[in-house]
Amino acid sequence: MNAKDTTVTTRPVTRQTFDEVLVPTYAPAAMVPVRGAGLDLWDQAGKHYLDFTSGIAVAALGHCHPAVVDALTRQANTLWHLGNGYTNEPVLRLGLALTEATFADRAFFCNSGAEANEAALKLARKHAHTKFGAHKSRIISCYQSFHGRTLFTVSVGGQSKYTEGFEPLPPSIDHITYNDIEQARAAIGDDVCAVIVEPLQGEGGVVPGDKAYLQELRDLCTKTGALLIFDEVQCGMGRTGDLFHYMSYGITPDILTSAKALGNGYPVAAMLTTNELAQTLSVGTHGTTYGGNPLAATVALTVLDTINQPAFLARVKEAGAKLRSTMEKLIGDYPQVFQQARGAGLLLGLVVTDAWKGRSKDIQKAAENNGLMVLIAGMDVVRLAPALIVSDAQIADADRILRQSLDGLLAA
């Protein structure tokens, strides 16, 4: 090891370092966060921010939640990793907890939402091939959906901006308009193996699914022998006030995918399904190196145990109602900027007016300058996804800073 190697862990780094050494797949903010607690973050300069992004709906329990830190620390001093030629106690407990809490009988663990959706789509294709034959292979998804960044999942997601230049794309994937029942009826035939849908679209603009639409997807899948996959990577794990959003509708999928908040920032994901369907993926047909390792499973179990409590979920619904009413009052006071709030629970989208189309990023940057971190969902929606532990006082603070930011933009 040379002298350069020994100093790399203490060498100063800045936002410019990103431009010098990382592949430019992102355009991160100018500030660099270095410390967090709950919904509070501080950057390299010591400036404080109120975080209403939770790492894109990931840190559902906030930054450095004591129970999660304690669980990870204990497991880090016990057992880190095993190859999948062995199982481990944390993953068995996590599997039991998730299946007992949901419709599912079986769980497959991996590292990201994309991998969970990849596993779900592979299961659907293989199930259809085995049970019906090779002709039943078509996958139906929705425009403006988002299901991951692997070539398969990005092709299934209905946003061409993410697939341009990566052709040829996997075949037998078709898209329909979200919440359009007639398009669903026309598209879902006997050659369809799977329909994948977000019960609440996130990246596509925070668009809630109509109950009648989701029920029609369920009925059409049952009729044609296709599998209904609910992608709850963003809207699941308590985000809407139920443990998973399918519970809000009373509509049960064949497969459910979860990630993001499942690990509160630790990379872990799950594909949940039934006993019958799980048999499709027999030994050797699918796998992953890190999925369900002791560290990830310990963290996820702690997060699940914390969120899946009646009082906790009741508070999420209460906080969601408070956030919505607060934002609807803001919209009423700034009708030239925003036209509506939509979403569910603590996943809310503020839709800009025609006069402000393409400027959601401007609002995001102004809020950040004033100490509030928010997301966008496309260029016409400001997205709010605070940690589920958000207080009424923090909702009031976010409202105050948003108003300050909008006043500055309108005066400029």
Secondary structure by P-SEA (a helix, b strand, c coil): ccccccccccccccaaaaaccccccccccccccccccccccccccccccccccccccccccccccaaaaaaaaaaaacccccccccccaaaaaaaaaaaaaccccbbbbbccaaaaaaaaaaaaaaaaaaccccccbbbbbbccccccccaaaaaaccccccccccccccccbbbbccccaaaaaacccccccccccccccccccbbbbbaaaaaaaaaaaaaacbbbbbccccccccccccccccccccccccbbbbcccccccccccbbbbccccccccccccccccccccaaaaaaaaaaaaaaccaaaaaaaaaaaaaaaaaaaaaaaacccccccccccccbbbbbbcccccccaaaaaaaaaaacbbbbbccccbbbbbccccccaaaaaaaaaaaaaaaaaaaac
